[in-house]
């Protein structure tokens, strides 16, 4: 018998909602390919199963996560002077969005918000999260297990000496919060956001 083949995707761990759905659709095909007798011709059922998985995964990958109006190809950057931002934002918003400050926990009404809608950047109103991504982390800050694809950018933050992953709005660069690896399924992520940096838009 031929030894089982090691697949490049065998160690891949899905990190997002979309990736998780793709993984479950491709799993039967990958398991079939990894069997010892993978070189044998596939029967009709195996061929149809594999084809369906690949086609469905492709459709999901193209469709993405979130509402259709949230998906844009390219985000045009917004650049303003410090004075322009001060005129546009409240002092509390400026402290977080432009000075990368942190609001006190349990002070934002958005932490308890359970309405359906979108959470946008308070600086430029770019939608960053959907209400279906929100969960109660118990930390006192609005938290999400994923974000709308392409709306946030990350970088390492060493302000507390130990490295943390900071994220900010992809359009205006406004600081939003930090992402941690202690969130719920399906991503295991906790996007911990300052409520004052967000604007809620009801559905």
GISUL-V899465 format. One record per backbone hydrogen bond with DSSP energy under -1.0 kcal/mol. CO is the residue of the C=O (numbers start at 1). NH is the residue of the N-H. E is the energy in kcal/mol with one decimal. If there is no record, write none. Layout:
co=CO nh=NH e=E
co=CO nh=NH e=E
This chain:
co=7 nh=10 e=-1.5
co=9 nh=12 e=-1.5
co=16 nh=20 e=-2.1
co=17 nh=21 e=-1.7
co=18 nh=22 e=-2.1
co=19 nh=23 e=-2.4
co=20 nh=24 e=-2.0
co=21 nh=25 e=-1.6
co=22 nh=26 e=-2.1
co=23 nh=27 e=-1.7
co=26 nh=30 e=-2.5
co=27 nh=31 e=-2.6
co=28 nh=32 e=-2.0
co=29 nh=33 e=-2.1
co=30 nh=34 e=-1.3
co=32 nh=35 e=-1.1
co=35 nh=38 e=-1.3
co=37 nh=40 e=-1.7
co=43 nh=47 e=-2.4
co=44 nh=48 e=-2.5
co=45 nh=49 e=-2.5
co=46 nh=50 e=-2.4
co=47 nh=51 e=-2.5
co=48 nh=52 e=-2.6
co=49 nh=53 e=-2.1
co=50 nh=54 e=-2.1
co=51 nh=55 e=-2.5
co=52 nh=56 e=-2.8
co=53 nh=57 e=-2.3
co=54 nh=58 e=-2.0
co=55 nh=59 e=-2.1
co=56 nh=60 e=-2.4
co=57 nh=61 e=-2.6
co=58 nh=62 e=-1.9
co=59 nh=63 e=-2.3
co=60 nh=64 e=-2.8
co=67 nh=70 e=-1.5
co=68 nh=71 e=-1.0
co=81 nh=85 e=-2.1
co=82 nh=86 e=-2.2
co=83 nh=87 e=-1.7
co=84 nh=88 e=-1.4
co=85 nh=89 e=-2.5
co=90 nh=94 e=-2.9
co=91 nh=95 e=-2.1
co=92 nh=96 e=-1.5
co=93 nh=97 e=-3.2
co=94 nh=98 e=-1.9
co=94 nh=99 e=-1.6
co=95 nh=101 e=-2.3
co=97 nh=175 e=-2.4
co=108 nh=111 e=-1.4
co=116 nh=203 e=-2.7
co=117 nh=131 e=-2.6
co=118 nh=201 e=-3.2
co=119 nh=128 e=-3.0
co=119 nh=129 e=-1.9
co=120 nh=199 e=-2.8
co=121 nh=125 e=-2.6
co=126 nh=121 e=-2.3
co=128 nh=148 e=-3.1
co=129 nh=119 e=-2.7
co=130 nh=133 e=-2.1
co=131 nh=134 e=-1.2
co=133 nh=145 e=-2.5
co=140 nh=106 e=-2.5
co=142 nh=193 e=-2.8
co=143 nh=135 e=-2.1
co=144 nh=191 e=-3.4
co=148 nh=151 e=-1.9
co=151 nh=170 e=-2.6
co=153 nh=168 e=-2.6
co=155 nh=166 e=-2.7
co=157 nh=164 e=-2.2
co=158 nh=161 e=-2.0
co=160 nh=162 e=-2.5
co=164 nh=157 e=-3.4
co=165 nh=179 e=-2.3
co=166 nh=155 e=-2.1
co=167 nh=176 e=-2.1
co=167 nh=177 e=-1.5
co=168 nh=153 e=-2.6
co=169 nh=173 e=-1.4
co=171 nh=78 e=-3.2
co=174 nh=169 e=-2.6
co=176 nh=194 e=-2.7
co=177 nh=167 e=-2.4
co=178 nh=192 e=-2.6
co=180 nh=190 e=-2.5
co=184 nh=188 e=-2.6
co=188 nh=183 e=-1.8
co=190 nh=180 e=-2.2
co=190 nh=192 e=-1.1
co=191 nh=144 e=-1.2
co=192 nh=178 e=-1.6
co=194 nh=197 e=-1.1
co=195 nh=198 e=-1.6
co=197 nh=122 e=-2.9
co=199 nh=120 e=-3.2
co=201 nh=118 e=-2.5
